[in-house]
Amino acid sequence: MFTIALFGSGKIGETICALLCGSKRYKVKVCDSDLARAQAVAQKFPGAEAHTLNLGDSAASVKLLSGCNAVLSALPFHCNVQVAEYALKAGVHYFDLTEDVKTTDAVSKLAKGAKVAFMPQCGLAPGFISIAAAHLCREFQQIESVKMRVGALPVFPSNRLMYNLTWSTEGLINEYCNWCEAIENGERKLVPAMEGYERLSLDGCEYEAFNTSGGLGSLCDTLAGKVRSLDYKTIRYPGHCELIKFLLDDLRFTSDRESLKKIFERSLPTTKQDKCIIFVEVRGQKDGRFSQLTYASTVYNCLVAEQHFGAIQITTASGICAPLDLVLTGKLGSKGGIVQCEDITLPQFLDNEFGRPYRDDKAMSGLF
């Protein structure tokens, strides 16, 4: 039986708790600054208990980690460096969900020489999408291009944006506003978000995609010098991009993200009736021919531990729980920084108990 400190009991934190407690192999300390919220989550799942979290109190935060095997941060990205520092002091493994590049760099510095594992950027994107892309890349002798596309979308869109809030509003706005890493013509670059517009069709449905930040994770480092073109784009229903650019550029909300957050949370309803589209395409030289391999899958909202969760909750929570389990069961390294796309194989992830929501026989056809 493993004991985990879960920092944050929001939408993703609750799903993490459901997955871990549902396995009956984990006990979870649900830690949140809002004790009532932590208690509301903990009481749903046998094996969970609620604790008050005060990140400003170093001694109390480190004490929460006493007796734990690891800490999982489901807090906003700007809290994660502090959590990582506490993990280092307590000598427990550290995992987070951040898409923020600066936060990841700071955590990676803490990981150097550490006697416990540090794995930032778990989740869907960054996270699982990088593992899937790396798996396809290994099939090629020479890689020409890597396209990574992910979208968390409502199943029943009903507004002009064709969008509902399914996860962190702050994280969503950062994706739309921050610069994006990419490789173009073999050179690493920063490209603007909301550009690189394209249309695509999957399973008979029409979508659009455009640059957003954070989704590549560490793949730019892994594939530097090995690929001519690498990019990550977010998938949305047609028309979404143009309306968001109107808000960001014409109404100048790029420089007033807090007001935009308030508008989104006031006007866009949340939903758990969503789906997550995952698409990776790799082209290059394979067995002496110019070839293409594609991974395409859609994950839908469903029940976990008798509770209904959205697809983005399930895919994100699975994306952090599977690596956690691989480390604690000795199937991954347990010291220093762990890079998902380099250290975890796609079969290894999908065969794990917590990776099962991603399993899709159609998507994996011809890839194993």
N, C-alpha and C positions, 0 to 999 in steps of 0.2 A: 504494500500500500504506500503510495507516494502522497506527500503533502505539498500543496501548491499555494502560494500567496498570489491572489488575483487582485491587482490594483486597478480599480475602476469597475463599476457595476451598471454601466449603461447598456445599450442594445447589444453590443458585441460581448461585453463582460458577462452578461446574463447567458448568452449562448455558449460561451466558453465553459461556464459553470455547469450548464446542462450536459454538455458533451463529456466533461471529465467525471462528474458525479454519476452520470448514466453508465459509465464503464464499470463502476463499482471497484475500480482500482486506484481511485484518487479521492483524497480529502481536499477541500478547497476553503481557504480563508478568504472570504469576500470582503475586501477592504475599500472603503469609500469615505470621502469627507462627509457625505450625507449618510449617516448611520441608518436612517429609516429606509433609504433606498437599498442599502446593503442587506438589511434584514428582510426586505420584501423579496429580494432575489434568493437569499440563503434558505428561507423557509420553504421554497418550492422544491428543493432538491436534497434528499438525504445525503449526508456527508459534507454539507456546506455549513459554515458558521460565519456570522457577520462581525466585523471589526471596524472601528473608526480609524480613518486614515488622515494623518496630518503631515503632509510632506515637508512642511516647514520645521518639524520637530525631528531632527536627525536620529536621536537616541530612540524615540518611540517607533520610528519607521523601521530602523534596523531590528528592533525588538520584535516587530511583527514577522520578520523573516526567520526568527529563531525556530528551529525544528523543521524548516521547510526545505524541500529539495530544489525549488526554483521559484522565481517570481515572474509572473506574466503581466506586462503593462498594457492595459486597455484604456489608458488615460490619454488626454490630448498630447500631441507630439512634443510640445514645449516642456512637458513634465518628465520626459523619458531619460534625459541625461542624469537628472537627480536620482531617479529610480535605479539607474545603472550603477551609480556611485554607491548607493546603499547595498545593492546586490554584491558589489565587490567587497565592501566592508564585512558583510555577513557571510560571504563565501558560498553564495547560492547561484545557480544558473540563472541567466537573464534572457528574456524573450520580449519583443515588442512588435507593434503593428505599424510603426511610423512609415510614411512615405517621404518624409522631409529629409533631404540630402544632408544638410548641415548637422541635424541631429544624429543621423547614421554615422557620419564621420567622427563625431565626438564620442559616440558609443564604441566605435571601432578602435579608437585610441585607448580607451579604458581596457579593452579586451587584450591588448598586447601584453603577453607574459602572464595573463591571469590564469589561476588554477581552476577556474570554473568556465563554463561555456557562455558566450555572449552571441546572441543571434537577433539582430534587428531586422526590420523589414519582412516580418512574416505576414501571412494573410493571403489575399488573392493577388493583388497587384499593387506593390511588389509582393512577391511570395510565390505562390503556385505557378503563376504565368511564366516566371523565370525558369522554374524547374522543367516545365513542359518545353519551353524554347530550347533550353540546353540539351534536353533529350533528343530533339530533332536535329540539332546541330551536330551531335556526335555521329550521326549517320552519314555525314558528308566529308569527303576528303578536302574540299575547298568550298567555303561558304561565300555566296554572293550577297544575299540579302536576308534579313530577319524582320518580319512584321509581327507585332504583338498588339492585339486588339481586345479590349475588355469593356463590357457595359453592364451596369446594374440598372435595370429598367422596370417600371411598373408593367404588370401584365394587362392592366386596364387603364391606360392613360386617358385623362379627361380634361386637360387644360392645354393652353396653346404651347407651353413649353414641352408638352408630352412627357412630363416628369413628375415624380413624387420623391420626397426625401426618404431615403432608405438607410442613411448612415450619417456620419459627422458632417454637419453643415460647414463647419470651419475647414475641415479637410477638403470638402468639395470645392469651396471657393479658392483654396490654395492651389488645387489642381488646375483651376481655370485661369489663375493669375500668375503663377510662378513660371520661370523659364524651365525648359525641358531639355534633358540630355538626349543626344542622338549621335549617330555616326553617319556622315554623308561623304561619299567618295573616299572612304577610308580614313577620314579625319573626324575626331571628336568635336562636337559643337554644342552650343546652347541655342535652341530654337524657341521662338515665342509660342506660348500656349494659344489655343483656339485657331491656329493656322494648320496648314497641311491638310485641308479639307478633302474628303473623298466620300464616295457612295459605295455601299456594298450590299450584297444580298445573301442571306443565310436562311436555309430551310424555307424559302419562298417569301420571306419578309424583307422589306427594304429598310436599310439603316444608313446613317451617316457616321463618320468618324473624323476626329481632329486631334491635334497634339494636346496632351495634358501632362503635367509634371509628375515625377515620382515613380511611375509604373515600371521603369526599367530595372529598378533596384541596382544590383552590382553588375549587371550584364555588360555595361559599357567597359568596365575594367576587365571582365573575363574575356570579352571578344575583341578588345582593342588589338589592332594589327592583324586580325583574322577574318574580318568581314568588311565588305564595301559599304553596306547600308544596314542600319539598325534603327528602328524607331518604335515608339509606343503611342497608341492613340486610344481615346475613349469612344465607345460606341453609344450613340443616342438615336432616337427616332428622328426622321427628317424634319428640319425646321428649327430644332433646338439651338444649334450653333449660332444661327443668325440672330436670334432673340437674345442670347447671352452676350454676344458681341455688342449689341445695341445697349444693353445695361452697362457693360464694362467700359466700352469706349465712348459712346455718345453721351450717356448719362454719368460717366466718369466714376463709376463705383469701384474701379480698380484701385483708386486711392482712398476709398472709404469702405473697406471690407466689413467693418462692424455693422454699418447701416444695411449693407446688402444681406448680411446674415440675418438681421432682424426681419427684413422684408421676406426673405425665403421662408423663415420659420413661421411668419404670420400668414403667408399666402399659399405655401405649398404643403398640402397634407402629407403626413407620413403614411407609409403603407408597408405591410408585410406580404402583400400579394405581388411579389416581384419575381424576376428571373435574372440570372447572371449569364451573360454570353461570354465565352472564352474562345478566342481564335488566335492561332499562331501559324504563320506560313514561313517556311525556310526554303530558299532556292540556292543551288550551287552544283558543284561537280560531285556526282555519286556514281561509283562503278563505271567511270569513264564517260558518263553522259550528263548533260545539263538537266537537272531533275528538280522536282518540287515535292515537299512533304508538308501536310497540313494537319493540325490538331484543331478540331472544332467541337465544342460541347456547350450545352445549355443546362444549368442547374436551376431547379425551381424551388420555391418555398415549400416547406413540409413540416412534419412533426418531429421533434426531438425530445425524448424523455417526457412524452405526452403533452408537450407545449408546442404551440405553433410559432415558427420562426421564419423570417424572410430569407431569401436566397443569399443576399449579401451578408446577412448575419452568419449563416451556416458556412458559406465558403470562406469568410474571413476567420471565423473561429476554428474551422478545420485546418486552415493554413498555419495556425500557430500551435494547435494541439498536436498535430502529427509530428512536427519537428521536436517538440517537447518530449513526446513519448519515445521517439527514436533515440534521443540523447539519454533519457533516464533508463532505457532498457539496454543501453550499451551498443546500439547499432550505429551510433554516430560518435564522433570525437566529443570529449567532455572538457576541453580546455581551450581558452582563447576564442578568437572570433571564428564563427562558422558561417560560411557563405552558402546559402541554399542551393544556388544553381550549380555550384561546383562540388558540393559535398553530399547532396541528396539526389538520388536518381528518381526518375518518374515511377518506375515499378515499385521502388522502395516506399515512396510516398503513398501510392495508391493501394498497396498491400497493407498499410497500417490501418488499424481500427478507425482512426480519426480521419483518414484520407478517403474513406469509402463514399462520402457524399459526392466526390468528384468522379467516381468510377462511371464510365460510359463506354460500353463495348463498341458502339458505333464509332466514337471518337478515337478509340485505341486501335481500331482495325488497321492492320498493316504496319503498326508502329512497334510491335514486339516480336 
